[in-house]
Amino acid sequence: MSTVLSGTSGALYYTPAGTSVTTLAASAFPSTGSDITVGAYLGFKVNDPVTLAYPASATVTNAIAAGAYFVKTYVASTGVMTISSTAGGSAATATALPTGFGALFASITYTAPEVVGAVREWSFEITRAEIDVTTIGQEAGQYTPFRTYIPGFADGSGSATVYTTDDDTNLSSRMIEDVIQRQQSGATMKLYIDRVVASGTIDDTASRSITVPVILTSASLTVNPDDGQSVEIAFRPSSAPTFDLSKS
């Protein structure tokens, strides 16, 4: 006998918009000091968990090493970032540029989607285009011929209703702001249908989820005296979703 899932099995995890930079040349890194030029007017915030990765061909002796970091500072108008190995720690520094990139690039990206705790609900609809391949010259009979179709491209649309809070650092507040973030690279929804947590950590092999790189298209605010203040965020896939709908 199978068990029907309830809404309490679900969850929404989110990677903020403007937190994926994948085209960093060697010259973006400091030859001395800690300033990395990642680009202006991105969505990085202080203490964001990020991962620095270099091309396999790169030599990073005395450069800032690849690995997991936290954003220490980011100046949107100049695009200069510093990173630290711990939240609020000392900035990572270099005494030489990385080399050996060739035509490849380094990247700094938000490490992984994180739970949005103030979500009331989410929805995601998948559709397929239909292509009419009806032929002419069909033999007439007693009944009218039917048109013939084949499936075309897939598309999707979704929404998430999040509660507004008085905590500006809450990820739900950041999602609302991201609707008007000009550069939305990195924005990703991880939609858990059946989230399984073991020892305080999500067990993705036992969970069901859909991971969707998204563009955020609208925010609709609702304020009334009878309910918590909420905002409905609409989104569309920016590339193909990844479906993990089996426990394996």
Summary of the structure (lengths in Angstrom):
residues: 248
radius of gyration: 23.0
end to end distance: 19.3
largest distance: 84.7
contacts: 682
relative contact order: 0.20
helix: 6%
strand: 44%
